[in-house]
Amino acid sequence: MRLVYSLLMIFLVLSCSTVRVNYDYDKAIDFSSYTTYNYYSDMRTGLSQLDEKRLIRILDSTMTIRGYRLAEEPDFFVNILSNEFQGAPSSSVGVGIGGGGRNVGGGISLGLPVGSPSVQRNIQFDFVDAQRDALFWQATAQSGYRENASPSVRESNLRALVKKVFSKFPPKAK
């Protein structure tokens, strides 16, 4: 029983920190032509100043590892947008009443939400070609968010988010 309880707790913790990512990109673009990047100077991320610094530091590290350089006159610009919202409770309890007899039946069912709504955060990454001023790659990540998390937890969560978002960048040619 103790093992089942432990596994359930691990599952709950991991499910709260799950990052879901959606991608979109221009299939006509040759991603190998891009080698340098920079951020829009008027970027309004929607993050706190400290979280914005963390995210940009992690993103810079990821881009460097992937062979991209930060430059004054880049091949593409990065724009980051985010927002927070209340997610619906993730579980509910069903209550039902039914009856029947002689080929006649009936029933009533009701779902009751369990737990409180969670705070979720969307972070969108836009890559815009500097010459054409055209969006060529976009990823939107959604994950749980705790405003009162410690700085190390915040950084760890942002690191996991960036890792997942950029696991499919650049996209593989099909």
Accessible surface in RSA format (square Angstrom, percent):
REM  Atomic radii and reference values for relative SASA: ProtOr
REM  Chains: A
REM  Algorithm: Lee & Richards
REM  Probe-radius: 1.40
REM  Slices: 20
REM RES _ NUM      All-atoms   Total-Side   Main-Chain    Non-polar    All polar
REM                ABS   REL    ABS   REL    ABS   REL    ABS   REL    ABS   REL
RES MET A   1   191.61  99.2 149.30  98.8  42.32 100.8 129.18 109.8  62.43  82.7
RES ARG A   2   206.99  86.9 199.45 101.7   7.54  18.0  77.09 105.4 129.90  78.7
RES LEU A   3   125.63  70.0 119.42  85.4   6.21  15.6 123.30  86.6   2.33   6.3
RES VAL A   4    93.46  61.5  92.51  83.8   0.95   2.3  92.64  80.5   0.83   2.2
RES TYR A   5   135.50  63.3 132.76  75.5   2.74   7.1  99.36  74.7  36.14  44.6
RES SER A   6    50.61  42.8  46.02  61.4   4.59  10.6  24.62  52.4  25.99  36.4
RES LEU A   7   100.22  55.8  96.48  69.0   3.74   9.4  96.76  68.0   3.46   9.3
RES LEU A   8    94.44  52.6  90.41  64.7   4.04  10.2  93.86  65.9   0.59   1.6
RES MET A   9    80.72  41.8  80.52  53.3   0.20   0.5  71.93  61.2   8.79  11.6
RES ILE A  10    96.55  54.9  93.90  70.0   2.65   6.4  96.51  69.5   0.04   0.1
RES PHE A  11   128.94  64.5 126.00  78.0   2.93   7.6 128.80  78.1   0.14   0.4
RES LEU A  12    82.96  46.2  82.65  59.1   0.31   0.8  82.96  58.3   0.00   0.0
RES VAL A  13    97.18  63.9  91.79  83.1   5.39  13.0  95.80  83.2   1.38   3.8
RES LEU A  14   110.81  61.7 107.05  76.6   3.76   9.5 107.34  75.4   3.47   9.3
RES SER A  15    49.91  42.2  31.14  41.6  18.77  43.2  26.72  56.9  23.19  32.5
RES CYS A  16    91.33  69.1  75.35  84.0  15.98  37.6  34.81  88.2  56.51  60.9
RES SER A  17    61.00  51.5  42.89  57.2  18.11  41.7  36.83  78.4  24.17  33.9
RES THR A  18    57.77  41.1  49.23  49.9   8.54  20.4  43.67  58.7  14.10  21.3
RES VAL A  19    14.24   9.4  10.56   9.6   3.68   8.9  10.56   9.2   3.68  10.0
RES ARG A  20   119.26  50.1 114.29  58.3   4.97  11.8  71.33  97.5  47.93  29.0
RES VAL A  21    26.56  17.5   1.73   1.6  24.83  59.8   1.81   1.6  24.75  67.1
RES ASN A  22   114.33  78.8 109.24 105.6   5.09  12.3  27.08  65.2  87.25  84.3
RES TYR A  23    65.41  30.5  33.54  19.1  31.87  82.9  32.70  24.6  32.71  40.3
RES ASP A  24    96.91  67.9  93.09  92.7   3.82   9.0  23.56  55.5  73.35  73.1
RES TYR A  25    68.49  32.0  48.60  27.7  19.89  51.8  41.24  31.0  27.25  33.6
RES ASP A  26    55.03  38.5  45.01  44.8  10.02  23.7  17.91  42.1  37.12  37.0
RES LYS A  27   178.02  86.8 145.97  89.6  32.05  76.3  91.76  82.6  86.25  91.9
RES ALA A  28    94.99  87.3  54.96  84.8  40.03  91.1  66.35  93.4  28.64  75.9
RES ILE A  29    32.24  18.3  18.92  14.1  13.32  32.1  20.62  14.8  11.62  31.5
RES ASP A  30    90.87  63.6  79.11  78.7  11.76  27.8  40.65  95.7  50.22  50.1
RES PHE A  31    22.32  11.2  17.21  10.7   5.10  13.3  17.46  10.6   4.86  13.9
RES SER A  32    93.05  78.6  61.37  81.9  31.67  73.0  56.68 120.7  36.36  50.9
RES SER A  33    73.05  61.7  45.47  60.7  27.58  63.5  44.68  95.1  28.37  39.7
RES TYR A  34    15.73   7.3  10.71   6.1   5.02  13.1   8.05   6.1   7.67   9.5
RES THR A  35    70.44  50.1  69.36  70.3   1.09   2.6  55.03  73.9  15.41  23.3
RES THR A  36     9.26   6.6   9.26   9.4   0.00   0.0   7.91  10.6   1.35   2.0
RES TYR A  37     1.98   0.9   1.98   1.1   0.00   0.0   0.16   0.1   1.83   2.3
RES ASN A  38    32.43  22.4  32.43  31.3   0.00   0.0   0.33   0.8  32.10  31.0
RES TYR A  39    28.83  13.5  20.39  11.6   8.44  22.0  20.39  15.3   8.44  10.4
RES TYR A  40    62.78  29.3  57.76  32.9   5.02  13.1  51.44  38.7  11.34  14.0
RES SER A  41   125.17 105.8  79.68 106.3  45.49 104.8  58.43 124.4  66.75  93.5
RES ASP A  42   103.02  72.2  89.57  89.2  13.45  31.8  37.15  87.4  65.87  65.7
RES MET A  43    25.38  13.1   7.12   4.7  18.26  43.5   9.89   8.4  15.49  20.5
RES ARG A  44   192.33  80.8 176.95  90.2  15.38  36.6  72.83  99.5 119.49  72.4
RES THR A  45     2.44   1.7   0.57   0.6   1.87   4.5   0.31   0.4   2.13   3.2
RES GLY A  46    62.48  77.1   0.00   N/A  62.48  77.1  32.12  88.2  30.36  68.0
RES LEU A  47    22.50  12.5   1.43   1.0  21.07  53.0   5.54   3.9  16.96  45.6
RES SER A  48    62.86  53.1  43.28  57.8  19.57  45.1  52.59 112.0  10.26  14.4
RES GLN A  49   148.66  83.1 140.38 102.6   8.29  19.7  44.13  93.9 104.53  79.3
RES LEU A  50   112.54  62.7 111.45  79.7   1.08   2.7 111.54  78.3   1.00   2.7
RES ASP A  51     1.11   0.8   1.11   1.1   0.00   0.0   0.12   0.3   0.99   1.0
RES GLU A  52    48.33  27.7  48.33  36.6   0.00   0.0   4.55   8.8  43.78  35.7
RES LYS A  53   132.88  64.8 126.71  77.7   6.17  14.7  78.73  70.9  54.15  57.7
RES ARG A  54    26.41  11.1  26.41  13.5   0.00   0.0   4.76   6.5  21.65  13.1
RES LEU A  55     0.32   0.2   0.32   0.2   0.00   0.0   0.32   0.2   0.00   0.0
RES ILE A  56    38.50  21.9  38.50  28.7   0.00   0.0  38.50  27.7   0.00   0.0
RES ARG A  57   123.68  51.9 117.99  60.1   5.69  13.5  73.38 100.3  50.31  30.5
RES ILE A  58     4.38   2.5   2.95   2.2   1.43   3.4   4.25   3.1   0.13   0.4
RES LEU A  59     0.14   0.1   0.14   0.1   0.00   0.0   0.14   0.1   0.00   0.0
RES ASP A  60    36.61  25.6  36.42  36.2   0.19   0.5  18.85  44.4  17.76  17.7
RES SER A  61    52.66  44.5  43.46  58.0   9.20  21.2  28.10  59.8  24.56  34.4
RES THR A  62    24.38  17.3  22.83  23.1   1.54   3.7  11.98  16.1  12.40  18.7
RES MET A  63     0.11   0.1   0.11   0.1   0.00   0.0   0.11   0.1   0.00   0.0
RES THR A  64    93.80  66.7  83.52  84.7  10.28  24.5  63.43  85.2  30.37  45.9
RES ILE A  65   145.04  82.5 113.08  84.2  31.96  77.0 120.29  86.6  24.75  67.2
RES ARG A  66    94.08  39.5  63.49  32.4  30.59  72.8  21.73  29.7  72.35  43.8
RES GLY A  67    58.40  72.0   0.00   N/A  58.40  72.0  35.68  97.9  22.72  50.9
RES TYR A  68    17.62   8.2  14.33   8.2   3.29   8.6   6.51   4.9  11.11  13.7
RES ARG A  69   149.72  62.9 146.68  74.8   3.03   7.2  68.78  94.0  80.94  49.1
RES LEU A  70    95.63  53.3  69.43  49.7  26.20  65.9  69.45  48.8  26.18  70.4
RES ALA A  71    20.47  18.8  11.73  18.1   8.74  19.9  20.47  28.8   0.00   0.0
RES GLU A  72   161.15  92.5 137.71 104.2  23.44  55.8  62.15 120.2  98.99  80.8
RES GLU A  73   161.84  92.9 138.02 104.4  23.82  56.7  54.02 104.5 107.82  88.0
RES PRO A  74    10.83   7.9   3.89   3.5   6.94  25.2   3.95   3.3   6.88  42.8
RES ASP A  75    46.05  32.3  40.71  40.5   5.34  12.6   8.24  19.4  37.80  37.7
RES PHE A  76     0.02   0.0   0.02   0.0   0.00   0.0   0.02   0.0   0.00   0.0
RES PHE A  77    55.14  27.6  55.14  34.2   0.00   0.0  55.14  33.4   0.00   0.0
RES VAL A  78     0.08   0.1   0.08   0.1   0.00   0.0   0.08   0.1   0.00   0.0
RES ASN A  79    29.76  20.5  29.76  28.8   0.00   0.0   1.11   2.7  28.65  27.7
RES ILE A  80     0.00   0.0   0.00   0.0   0.00   0.0   0.00   0.0   0.00   0.0
RES LEU A  81    75.28  41.9  74.31  53.2   0.98   2.5  74.61  52.4   0.67   1.8
RES SER A  82    22.03  18.6   1.43   1.9  20.60  47.4   3.93   8.4  18.10  25.4
RES ASN A  83    82.82  57.1  75.58  73.0   7.24  17.4  36.47  87.8  46.35  44.8
RES GLU A  84    87.88  50.5  60.87  46.1  27.01  64.3  20.41  39.5  67.47  55.1
RES PHE A  85    73.14  36.6  61.92  38.4  11.22  29.2  73.07  44.3   0.07   0.2
RES GLN A  86   121.37  67.9  96.88  70.8  24.49  58.3  53.20 113.2  68.17  51.7
RES GLY A  87    11.22  13.8   0.00   N/A  11.22  13.8  10.71  29.4   0.51   1.1
RES ALA A  88    84.42  77.6  59.01  91.1  25.41  57.8  64.72  91.1  19.69  52.2
RES PRO A  89    45.14  32.9  25.60  23.3  19.53  71.0  28.14  23.2  16.99 105.6
RES SER A  90   120.62 101.9  76.57 102.2  44.05 101.5  53.86 114.7  66.76  93.5
RES SER A  91    62.09  52.5  52.07  69.5  10.02  23.1  46.58  99.2  15.51  21.7
RES SER A  92    76.65  64.8  47.08  62.8  29.57  68.1  14.73  31.4  61.93  86.8
RES VAL A  93    78.22  51.5  74.84  67.8   3.38   8.1  78.22  68.0   0.00   0.0
RES GLY A  94    63.27  78.0   0.00   N/A  63.27  78.0  28.40  77.9  34.87  78.1
RES VAL A  95    71.79  47.2  65.46  59.3   6.33  15.2  69.96  60.8   1.83   5.0
RES GLY A  96    57.48  70.9   0.00   N/A  57.48  70.9  21.99  60.3  35.49  79.5
RES ILE A  97   122.85  69.9 113.48  84.5   9.37  22.6 119.32  85.9   3.53   9.6
RES GLY A  98    61.65  76.0   0.00   N/A  61.65  76.0  24.22  66.5  37.43  83.8
RES GLY A  99    53.05  65.4   0.00   N/A  53.05  65.4  41.12 112.9  11.93  26.7
RES GLY A 100    67.15  82.8   0.00   N/A  67.15  82.8  23.12  63.5  44.02  98.6
RES GLY A 101    46.28  57.1   0.00   N/A  46.28  57.1  35.90  98.5  10.38  23.3
RES ARG A 102   232.25  97.5 200.41 102.2  31.85  75.8  84.89 116.0 147.36  89.3
RES ASN A 103   164.92 113.7 117.71 113.7  47.21 113.7  40.74  98.1 124.18 120.0
RES VAL A 104   108.11  71.1  99.01  89.6   9.10  21.9 104.34  90.7   3.77  10.2
RES GLY A 105    63.95  78.9   0.00   N/A  63.95  78.9  27.54  75.6  36.41  81.6
RES GLY A 106    53.77  66.3   0.00   N/A  53.77  66.3  41.45 113.7  12.32  27.6
RES GLY A 107    62.13  76.6   0.00   N/A  62.13  76.6  21.93  60.2  40.20  90.0
RES ILE A 108   124.96  71.1 114.94  85.6  10.02  24.2 121.09  87.2   3.88  10.5
RES SER A 109    98.36  83.1  68.80  91.8  29.56  68.1  41.04  87.4  57.33  80.3
RES LEU A 110   102.45  57.1  97.86  70.0   4.58  11.5 102.36  71.9   0.08   0.2
RES GLY A 111    50.14  61.8   0.00   N/A  50.14  61.8  21.98  60.3  28.15  63.1
RES LEU A 112    80.96  45.1  80.96  57.9   0.00   0.0  80.96  56.9   0.00   0.0
RES PRO A 113    93.70  68.3  73.36  66.9  20.33  73.9  73.56  60.7  20.14 125.1
RES VAL A 114    74.15  48.8  66.51  60.2   7.64  18.4  70.01  60.8   4.14  11.2
RES GLY A 115    61.11  75.4   0.00   N/A  61.11  75.4  38.54 105.8  22.57  50.5
RES SER A 116    91.92  77.7  70.34  93.9  21.59  49.7  41.47  88.3  50.46  70.7
RES PRO A 117    68.86  50.2  56.77  51.7  12.09  43.9  56.77  46.9  12.09  75.1
RES SER A 118    54.14  45.7  46.97  62.7   7.17  16.5  44.93  95.7   9.21  12.9
RES VAL A 119    51.58  33.9  46.63  42.2   4.95  11.9  46.63  40.5   4.95  13.4
RES GLN A 120    24.63  13.8  24.63  18.0   0.00   0.0   5.96  12.7  18.68  14.2
RES ARG A 121    15.99   6.7  15.92   8.1   0.07   0.2   1.30   1.8  14.70   8.9
RES ASN A 122    38.47  26.5  38.42  37.1   0.05   0.1   5.48  13.2  32.99  31.9
RES ILE A 123     0.07   0.0   0.06   0.0   0.02   0.0   0.07   0.1   0.00   0.0
RES GLN A 124    46.05  25.8  45.85  33.5   0.20   0.5   4.95  10.5  41.10  31.2
RES PHE A 125     0.00   0.0   0.00   0.0   0.00   0.0   0.00   0.0   0.00   0.0
RES ASP A 126    15.46  10.8  15.46  15.4   0.00   0.0   1.39   3.3  14.06  14.0
RES PHE A 127     0.00   0.0   0.00   0.0   0.00   0.0   0.00   0.0   0.00   0.0
RES VAL A 128    17.76  11.7  17.76  16.1   0.00   0.0  17.76  15.4   0.00   0.0
RES ASP A 129    13.95   9.8  13.85  13.8   0.10   0.2   0.00   0.0  13.95  13.9
RES ALA A 130    32.13  29.5   7.21  11.1  24.92  56.7   9.16  12.9  22.97  60.8
RES GLN A 131   164.54  92.0 131.54  96.1  33.00  78.6  49.93 106.3 114.62  86.9
RES ARG A 132   126.87  53.3  98.97  50.5  27.90  66.4  70.71  96.6  56.16  34.0
RES ASP A 133   113.84  79.7  92.46  92.0  21.38  50.6  29.35  69.1  84.49  84.3
RES ALA A 134    31.03  28.5  26.10  40.3   4.93  11.2  31.03  43.7   0.00   0.0
RES LEU A 135    87.72  48.9  65.01  46.5  22.72  57.1  65.01  45.7  22.72  61.1
RES PHE A 136     2.04   1.0   0.26   0.2   1.77   4.6   2.04   1.2   0.00   0.0
RES TRP A 137     1.59   0.6   0.82   0.4   0.76   1.8   0.62   0.3   0.96   1.6
RES GLN A 138    45.37  25.4  44.77  32.7   0.60   1.4   2.98   6.3  42.39  32.2
RES ALA A 139     0.28   0.3   0.00   0.0   0.28   0.6   0.28   0.4   0.00   0.0
RES THR A 140    38.81  27.6  37.33  37.8   1.48   3.5  25.88  34.8  12.93  19.5
RES ALA A 141     0.00   0.0   0.00   0.0   0.00   0.0   0.00   0.0   0.00   0.0
RES GLN A 142    48.27  27.0  48.27  35.3   0.00   0.0   7.66  16.3  40.61  30.8
RES SER A 143    12.28  10.4  12.17  16.2   0.11   0.2   5.16  11.0   7.12  10.0
RES GLY A 144    22.99  28.3   0.00   N/A  22.99  28.3  10.34  28.4  12.65  28.3
RES TYR A 145    27.81  13.0  16.05   9.1  11.76  30.6   7.71   5.8  20.10  24.8
RES ARG A 146   149.05  62.6 141.08  71.9   7.97  19.0  68.04  93.0  81.01  49.1
RES GLU A 147   128.61  73.8 116.94  88.5  11.67  27.8  38.55  74.6  90.06  73.5
RES ASN A 148   131.43  90.6  99.30  96.0  32.13  77.4  45.14 108.6  86.28  83.4
RES ALA A 149     9.54   8.8   1.59   2.4   7.96  18.1   1.65   2.3   7.90  20.9
RES SER A 150    50.30  42.5  40.68  54.3   9.62  22.2  43.10  91.8   7.20  10.1
RES PRO A 151    87.28  63.6  86.35  78.7   0.94   3.4  86.74  71.6   0.54   3.3
RES SER A 152    82.65  69.8  69.07  92.2  13.58  31.3  55.46 118.1  27.19  38.1
RES VAL A 153    56.77  37.4  55.04  49.8   1.72   4.2  56.73  49.3   0.04   0.1
RES ARG A 154    37.59  15.8  35.50  18.1   2.08   5.0  10.38  14.2  27.20  16.5
RES GLU A 155    43.83  25.2  43.83  33.2   0.00   0.0  11.39  22.0  32.44  26.5
RES SER A 156    65.97  55.7  58.57  78.2   7.41  17.1  27.15  57.8  38.82  54.4
RES ASN A 157    64.46  44.5  59.16  57.2   5.30  12.8  20.08  48.3  44.38  42.9
RES LEU A 158     1.73   1.0   1.59   1.1   0.14   0.4   1.73   1.2   0.00   0.0
RES ARG A 159   114.54  48.1 113.70  58.0   0.84   2.0  55.76  76.2  58.78  35.6
RES ALA A 160    53.88  49.5  43.92  67.8   9.95  22.6  49.68  70.0   4.19  11.1
RES LEU A 161     4.16   2.3   4.16   3.0   0.00   0.0   4.16   2.9   0.00   0.0
RES VAL A 162     0.86   0.6   0.86   0.8   0.00   0.0   0.86   0.7   0.00   0.0
RES LYS A 163   159.35  77.7 150.49  92.3   8.86  21.1 100.31  90.3  59.04  62.9
RES LYS A 164    96.23  46.9  91.20  56.0   5.03  12.0  59.65  53.7  36.57  39.0
RES VAL A 165     0.00   0.0   0.00   0.0   0.00   0.0   0.00   0.0   0.00   0.0
RES PHE A 166     0.59   0.3   0.59   0.4   0.00   0.0   0.59   0.4   0.00   0.0
RES SER A 167    68.59  58.0  40.10  53.5  28.49  65.6  35.74  76.1  32.85  46.0
RES LYS A 168   127.78  62.3 120.78  74.1   7.00  16.7  73.27  66.0  54.50  58.1
RES PHE A 169     3.62   1.8   1.44   0.9   2.18   5.7   1.55   0.9   2.07   5.9
RES PRO A 170    44.75  32.6  43.51  39.7   1.24   4.5  43.51  35.9   1.24   7.7
RES PRO A 171    24.05  17.5   7.37   6.7  16.68  60.6  10.60   8.7  13.45  83.6
RES LYS A 172   160.33  78.2 151.59  93.0   8.74  20.8 116.25 104.6  44.08  46.9
RES ALA A 173   109.74 100.9  68.77 106.1  40.98  93.2  79.71 112.2  30.03  79.6
RES LYS A 174   228.67 111.6 145.99  89.6  82.68 196.9 124.75 112.3 103.92 110.7
END  Absolute sums over single chains surface
CHAIN  1 A    11864.5       9382.6       2481.9       7009.5       4855.0
END  Absolute sums over all chains
TOTAL         11864.5       9382.6       2481.9       7009.5       4855.0
